[in-house]
Amino acid sequence: MKRACLFMLFCTLITLVAAACDTSPVVVVATPVPLDARFRTYRHPSGVFKLRLPSDWSVRDLSHGDTIRVEFSPPGNAGLPMTVYVVNTGTVLDAASLLDAINRYQAALNGDSSVYHEVSRNAQGDGSWRLAGVRQTPIGPRLLNTFLQADKAFLSAIEVDLTDANDAMQQTLRAIINTYRVDPTVVIGASQIQAPEGTGGNVSSGVLAFGGLYTWTNPQGAFIVNGEVTNQSGGPLEGIRITAILYDAQNNALVEQANVIPLEVLDDRAKAPFSIHFRNGKPSQAVRYELQAAARNAEYAISTHLGDDSFIRGNDKAQYNANGYLTVGGDVVNKTQGPARYIKATVTLYNEQQQVVATDNAFLSKPELLPGETSHFEVTFYEVGGNAARYVITIEGKTQ
């Protein structure tokens, strides 16, 4: 038994020495982990397409009728979301009819040359096409890549915003697009290639969407950017900060200014106004502006927050005071079962085009309202950017 053990030890030593004397290179080949290994699969409710994307991306389905349109956005996205558009053209698309469908898609969604400029169009090896172009938006010009493909009668368009995408984001977008699959056997009614409802007016970032944008210069020379932001994150947000950046024609950032929205907590699908003032005015070389938004999931303020549905409003009216300033006032009733404190009324003024021409807020005359108790508020507008056609009032408070 001892000899056997010694023999085994000797053989082991010989093996180790031989390995040590072997000068040939050792190559270790590792199986690469696909970038989408930790992605989740998203399948559209219709079943017409599926793809894989990071688990923290948000999804917004804007489909209408037989026109499929879905937006996908990473957390904190400040650009345009990745958009998937699918339509059943009614006829099987060959190479020639695909080109015709692409032209009709461009005319329907990007037909205005003052809004979109196509830079290039390249055929891909799999029969699809990649279109590069620049779209003018309220957050500035955006560099877009649109991938269009045919799956029998279905035309698909995947649009991605590459304006601010770093290498990591470009790799992520490429991985998502490569997982895109269409099921051409799904039954969806044939329809014309057209812009889906709701594609105009607002600029969406997936988590936060801008709308009602309006800019003007007040008599004191301050340049003002007004608008409203919509929470489409799926849950309440707090600490929402809006930043406006002014650029020159060479795309150089000239100056930026930020402001926090007046509402402490913004519920899902709720809107809040914002107003950003450049006190020193708009630089003469500024030709455009961009808006960026940052927020966090509501964790701190939500525990004591009382939203608009915690109160009853009444007797509100808009009128001009003795000094000629527009005032909006009304009464507020606490309809909760406990005391409400720090109650604030936020008033937003809109013109006939539904743009925000002014916004301001004021606390109630009483610092605390007991259940069923009433107090009055009045918000005075010392400057308004345009004709005020209507107003919206939002009330919020705290339990402590």
Residue pairs with C-beta under 8 A, 6 or more apart in sequence:
34 175
35 171
35 172
35 175
36 52
36 175
36 176
36 178
36 179
38 54
38 55
39 52
39 53
39 54
39 55
39 175
39 176
39 179
40 52
40 53
40 54
40 55
41 50
41 51
41 52
42 50
42 51
42 52
42 53
42 59
42 72
43 49
43 50
44 50
44 61
44 63
44 68
44 70
44 86
45 61
46 63
46 68
46 186
46 188
47 183
47 186
48 68
48 86
48 154
48 182
48 183
48 186
48 188
49 68
49 84
49 86
49 156
49 180
49 181
49 182
49 183
50 179
50 180
50 181
50 183
51 84
51 176
51 177
51 179
51 180
51 181
52 175
52 176
52 179
53 72
53 176
53 179
54 74
54 172
56 74
56 75
57 72
57 73
57 74
57 75
57 206
58 72
58 73
58 75
58 206
58 207
58 232
58 233
58 234
59 70
59 71
59 72
60 70
60 71
60 72
60 73
60 81
60 204
60 206
60 232
61 69
61 70
62 69
62 70
62 71
62 196
62 197
62 198
62 199
63 69
63 70
63 196
64 196
64 197
64 198
65 189
65 191
66 87
66 88
66 188
66 189
66 190
66 191
67 85
67 87
67 191
67 194
67 196
68 84
68 85
68 86
68 87
68 188
69 83
69 84
69 85
69 86
69 196
69 199
70 83
70 84
71 81
71 82
71 83
71 204
71 206
72 81
72 82
72 83
72 84
72 176
72 206
73 81
73 82
73 204
73 205
73 206
73 207
74 169
74 172
74 206
75 207
76 207
76 294
77 205
77 206
77 207
78 139
78 164
78 205
78 291
78 292
78 293
79 139
79 142
79 161
79 163
79 164
79 205
80 135
80 137
80 142
80 144
80 159
80 161
80 203
80 204
80 205
81 161
81 204
81 205
81 206
82 158
82 159
82 160
82 161
82 173
82 176
83 157
83 158
83 159
84 156
84 157
84 158
84 180
85 105
85 109
85 156
85 157
85 158
85 159
85 196
86 154
86 155
86 156
86 157
86 182
86 188
87 154
87 155
87 191
87 192
87 193
88 153
88 154
88 188
88 189
88 190
88 191
89 97
89 101
89 153
89 154
89 155
89 190
89 193
90 153
90 190
90 191
91 97
91 153
92 152
92 153
93 101
93 150
93 152
93 153
93 154
93 155
94 150
95 127
97 150
98 127
98 129
98 148
98 149
98 150
98 155
99 129
101 148
101 150
101 155
101 193
102 121
102 129
102 131
102 148
102 155
104 193
105 148
105 155
105 157
105 193
106 118
106 131
108 193
108 194
108 195
109 157
109 195
109 199
110 116
110 118
110 133
110 135
114 136
115 135
115 136
116 133
116 134
116 135
116 136
117 133
117 134
118 131
118 132
118 133
119 132
119 133
119 134
120 131
120 132
121 129
121 130
121 131
121 132
122 129
122 130
123 129
124 130
124 147
126 149
127 149
127 150
128 147
128 148
128 149
128 150
129 147
129 148
129 149
130 145
130 146
130 147
131 145
131 146
131 147
131 148
132 143
132 144
132 145
132 146
133 143
133 144
133 146
134 141
134 142
134 143
134 144
135 141
135 142
135 144
137 203
138 203
138 210
138 213
138 291
139 203
139 210
139 289
139 290
139 291
139 292
140 163
140 247
140 288
140 289
140 290
141 163
141 288
142 161
142 163
143 161
143 162
143 163
144 159
144 160
144 161
144 162
145 159
145 160
145 162
146 157
146 158
146 159
146 160
147 157
147 158
147 159
147 160
147 177
148 155
148 156
148 157
148 158
149 155
149 156
149 182
150 156
151 182
151 184
152 184
153 184
153 190
154 182
154 184
154 188
155 193
156 180
156 182
158 177
158 180
160 173
160 177
162 170
162 173
165 173
201 211
202 209
202 210
202 211
202 230
203 209
203 210
203 211
203 291
204 210
204 232
205 293
206 232
207 231
207 232
207 233
207 237
207 293
207 295
208 229
208 230
208 231
208 232
208 233
208 237
208 240
208 293
208 295
209 229
209 230
209 232
210 227
210 228
210 229
210 230
210 291
210 293
211 227
211 228
211 229
211 230
211 271
212 226
212 227
212 228
212 273
212 350
212 354
212 355
212 356
213 225
213 226
213 227
213 291
213 355
213 356
214 225
214 226
214 227
214 351
214 355
214 356
214 357
214 385
214 386
215 223
215 224
215 225
215 226
215 289
216 223
216 224
216 226
216 357
216 385
216 386
217 223
217 224
217 281
217 282
218 224
218 383
218 385
219 383
221 280
221 281
222 277
222 278
222 279
222 280
222 281
223 246
223 277
223 278
223 281
223 282
224 275
224 276
224 277
224 278
224 385
225 244
225 275
225 276
225 278
225 289
225 291
226 273
226 274
226 275
226 276
226 355
226 356
226 357
226 358
226 359
226 385
227 242
227 273
227 274
227 291
227 355
227 356
228 271
228 272
228 273
228 274
228 348
228 356
229 240
229 242
229 261
229 266
229 271
229 272
229 274
229 293
230 269
230 270
230 271
231 237
231 240
231 266
231 267
231 268
231 269
231 270
231 271
231 272
231 295
232 268
232 269
233 268
233 295
233 297
234 268
235 268
235 297
235 298
236 265
236 266
236 267
236 268
236 297
236 298
236 302
237 265
237 266
237 295
237 296
237 297
237 298
238 264
238 265
238 266
238 295
238 296
238 297
238 298
238 299
238 300
238 301
238 302
239 260
239 294
239 295
239 296
239 301
240 260
240 261
240 263
240 266
240 272
240 293
240 294
240 295
241 258
241 259
241 260
241 261
241 293
241 294
241 295
242 258
242 259
242 260
242 261
242 274
242 276
242 291
242 292
242 293
243 256
243 257
243 258
243 276
243 291
243 292
243 293
243 294
244 256
244 257
244 258
244 276
244 278
244 289
244 290
244 291
245 253
245 255
245 256
245 289
245 290
245 291
245 292
246 253
246 254
246 255
246 256
246 278
246 282
246 283
246 286
246 288
246 289
247 253
247 254
247 286
247 287
247 288
247 289
247 290
248 254
248 283
248 285
248 286
248 287
249 285
249 287
254 283
254 285
254 286
255 278
255 280
255 283
255 286
257 276
257 277
257 278
258 276
259 274
259 275
259 276
259 277
261 272
261 273
261 274
262 272
262 273
262 274
262 344
262 346
262 359
262 361
263 270
263 272
263 346
263 394
263 396
264 301
264 305
264 396
265 298
265 301
265 302
265 305
265 307
265 396
266 272
266 295
267 307
272 346
272 394
273 346
273 348
273 356
273 359
274 359
275 356
275 358
275 359
298 305
304 398
304 399
304 400
305 396
305 398
305 399
306 336
306 340
306 343
306 396
306 397
306 398
306 399
307 396
308 394
308 395
308 396
310 334
310 335
310 336
310 340
310 395
310 397
311 332
311 333
311 334
311 335
311 340
311 343
311 395
311 397
312 332
312 333
312 335
313 330
313 331
313 332
313 333
313 393
313 395
314 330
314 331
314 332
314 333
315 330
315 331
316 328
316 329
316 330
316 331
316 393
317 328
317 329
317 330
318 326
318 327
318 328
318 388
318 391
319 326
319 327
320 326
320 327
321 327
321 380
325 380
325 381
325 382
326 349
326 380
326 381
326 384
326 388
327 378
327 379
327 380
327 381
328 347
328 378
328 379
328 381
328 391
328 393
329 376
329 377
329 378
329 379
330 345
330 376
330 377
330 393
331 374
331 375
331 376
331 377
332 343
332 345
332 364
332 369
332 374
332 375
332 376
332 377
332 395
333 369
333 372
333 373
333 374
334 340
334 343
334 369
334 370
334 371
334 372
334 373
334 374
334 397
335 371
335 372
336 371
337 371
338 371
338 399
339 368
339 369
339 370
339 371
339 399
340 368
340 369
340 397
340 398
340 399
341 367
341 368
341 369
341 397
341 398
341 399
341 400
342 363
342 367
342 397
342 398
343 363
343 364
343 366
343 369
343 375
343 377
343 395
343 396
343 397
344 361
344 362
344 363
344 364
344 395
344 396
344 397
345 361
345 362
345 363
345 364
345 377
345 379
345 393
345 394
345 395
346 359
346 360
346 361
346 393
346 394
346 395
346 396
347 359
347 360
347 361
347 379
347 381
347 391
347 392
347 393
347 394
348 356
348 358
348 359
348 391
348 392
348 394
349 356
349 357
349 358
349 359
349 381
349 384
349 388
349 390
349 391
350 356
350 357
350 388
350 389
350 390
350 391
350 392
351 357
351 386
351 387
351 388
351 389
352 387
352 389
355 386
357 384
357 385
357 386
357 387
357 388
358 381
358 383
358 384
358 385
358 388
360 379
360 380
360 381
361 379
362 377
362 378
362 379
362 380
363 377
364 375
364 376
364 377
365 375
365 376
365 377
366 373
366 375
369 375
369 397
381 388
